[in-house]
Amino acid sequence: MDVSFLVDPIHKTVTSVQDGYARAGELIGTDLTDTATLWGDAADSDTSVQVIVADDTLTSNTISRGFFKVTLEVESVRLERVLAGKAVLNAYGTLPPDVKEQVKTLKAVRERVTFISAEDAFQWFEENIGGSPFSLEG
């Protein structure tokens, strides 16, 4: 499996894209990126679900880029990440059936992505990370 999807929280869209991993910088508008692994196979580094976003040092105003949450259910465990700005979600390798079903189609990925407000993102970071990487003051 090798699929990619562009997530745009400003326009609240998720679209299928070709070669998303290789073209991530072009698709999100910068070559300086960070990668968040949502799920990975410890035994096979070529199998994972990742989200590539712009490096946060590029902007002084994270809030203006919009937020979204990606949620996977793996063996009854909820894996969740909140991210800011345009991003490319990639799934590749030999994924287990439960993970594969959640990321194999545009419809499935759209069900896994939720666009959220800055306030909801701030609260998620406070509850899950112990502090937010941004201020609601702007």
N, C-alpha and C positions, 0 to 999 in steps of 0.2 A: 504494500500500500504506500502511496505517496500522493497526498492531497494537500492543497493549500487554500486558505480562505482569507480575504481581506476584511478586517473589522474596522468600521469607521464610526466612532461614537458621536461625532458631530452630526453626521447625517443619519445616524442610527440604522446603518446598513451592514449586512454581511454578504459578500459576494465570493464566488469561486474564482480562483486565479490559477494560471499556469506557472510553474516554476517559482512558486512563492518563496521558497527558501533562498534560492539564488538571486531573486529579484526583490527581496525584502526592502532593501534600502531605497530602491527606485519607487516601490509601491507606497512606502510610508513617508518618503520625502527626505531621507537622510541616510548617509552611509554609516553614521555613528549609532549603533544599535545595542540593545541589551536583549538577552534571551532568557525567558522564564520557562522552565520545564514544568509542565502541568503533571505529566506522568512519564515515567521512563522504566525500561526493563533493565534491571541491575545486571543481568547476564548478557545483554546485547545492547551495546551503546548505539547501535544503528537503528534502534526501535524506540520511538518516543512520540509524545505530543508536546509541542513547544509553541510558545507565543513570542514573536519577535516584535519589540517596540522600540521607539526612539529612546536613546539614552536620556535620562532625566536631566542631565547637566545642560542639555541644549535649550532648556526653557526656564524662565524664571516664573512662569505662570502655568503650572500644571493644570489648573482648573479649566482654563480656556480650551484645552484639548479634549475635554469630555472623558467620561469614565465608562467602563464596562466590566462585567463580572463573567468569568468562564467557569462552569461547573461540570465536573465529570463524576460519575458514580462508578467506583471500581471495587468489586467484591464487597458491596454494601458500605464502602467508605466514601464519603463525599470529599472530593478534591476541588478546591476553589481558589481562584486568584482574582484580584481586582487590579486592573491596569488602566493607564491613561493614554489617550491619543490613538491614532491609527495603529493597527497592528496586523501582523500576518500570523495566523494560526496554521501550523504545519503538523501533519500526522504522517509518520513514515515508519517503514519496517514491518515486521510480522507482529501485529498487534493482537492481543487476546480478543476473543469474540465480543466480550462485553464492552471493551474500549472501542473496538472497531465500529460497532453499531452506532456509537455516539458521535463519531467524526467522519464517517465515510461519505456522507452526502451533505449538500448545502442545507437541506431541510433539517437534518439531524444536528448540524452545527448551529443553525439558527435557534434551535430549541435549547442549546447549551449556553448561549450568549444572552446576557441581560444588560441593557443599557441602564445606568444608574446615575443619580444626581451626585454632586460633589459632597453634599451632606451625608448621603448613604455610603459613599466611598470612605469618607473620613471616619464614620462610625465603624465600618468594616475593619479598617486598619487599626483603630483603637481596640476593638474586641479581639482581633485575630493576630495582630503583630505586636500589640502593646504600645502603639503610638503611630501617629500618622506621619508620612514623609512630606506633608504639605500642610499649610495653614488655611483655614477657611476665610481668613482675612484677605486672601488674595496675594 
